[in-house]
Amino acid sequence: MESWEMGISCYLCLVNLIGFFLMGLDKWKAKNKRWRVAEKTLFGVSLVGGSIGCWLGMYIFRHKTKHWQFVLGMPLILAAQVCLILFLTFKI
């Protein structure tokens, strides 16, 4: 694996861990009536590559699963990212 591929892999792992963590943190804050993580922050992390972590966090923590923006938005962002990767990789 080349160094730039390793860098991209590390970045994606980190941003997905952050997305997963933020979903869990927001769920905890909701239960404890604390100041919440902004929805635009959750979508922002998803858009910069953390869509898998956010999507997993939604269902593992059972958080935001009744909000249609998240139920549809997270998988659509992931699908767009997969299409972009396929396009850039194979020039489809």
N, C-alpha and C positions, 0 to 999 in steps of 0.2 A: 504494500500500500504506500502510495506516495505521500509526501508530507502535507500537501494541500488537502488530500483526501482524509488524512488523519485529523487535520484541523477542522474540517467540515463535520466529520463524525463526532468529534469531541464537542463542538458547538451544539450540534443537534441533540446529543445526549444531555448536555447541560440545560438547554432551553426547555426540553421536555420534562426534565426533573423539576425545573422551576414551575412549569405549568401545572404539573401534578401536585406539587407542594402548595401552590396558590389556591387550587381547588379545595384541598384539605384545610388550609388555613381559613379560607372564607367560610367553609362549612362550620368549623369550630367557632369562628366569630359570630356566625348567625345563631348558633345554639346558645352562646354566652352573652348575647345582646351587646356585642362590641362593634366598634367602627369597622365597616366591611371593606373588602377589596373591591374596587370599582369594576363594573362589568367591562368597561373599555380596556382596563388593564388585562383582564382575562382574555379578551379577544385579541388584544395587542400581542400578548405572548404567543397565542395561537398563530397569528399571522406571521410572526418572525421565525416560525419553525417548530413551535411547541404544541402543535395541534394534537398529536398522539397523546402526549402527557395530559393535556387538558381534557381530552375526550375520555381517557382512562380514569382520570380523577373524578370526572362527572359521575361515572357509574360506580366506581369503587366506593366513593364517599356519599353516593346518592344525593348529589348536589346539582342544582340547576336542571334536573331532568324533566321538570314540568314546564320549563320555559322554552317555547318553540324557537326563539332566537338561538338558543344553545343547542337544542336537539337537532335542528337543521344546520345551524351555522358551523359548528365544529366539524361535522363530517364533510360539509361542502368545502371548507377551507383545506382540510386534509386531501380531498379529491383534487382540488386545484393545485396543491403542492405536488402531488404525485404526477399529475399531468405535466407540470412544469419540469419536474425531474426527468420524466420520460422524453419530453421534447428536447431538453438540453443534452441528454445522454445519447439518444438515438436519432435526433434531428427528424422526428416524425412529421 
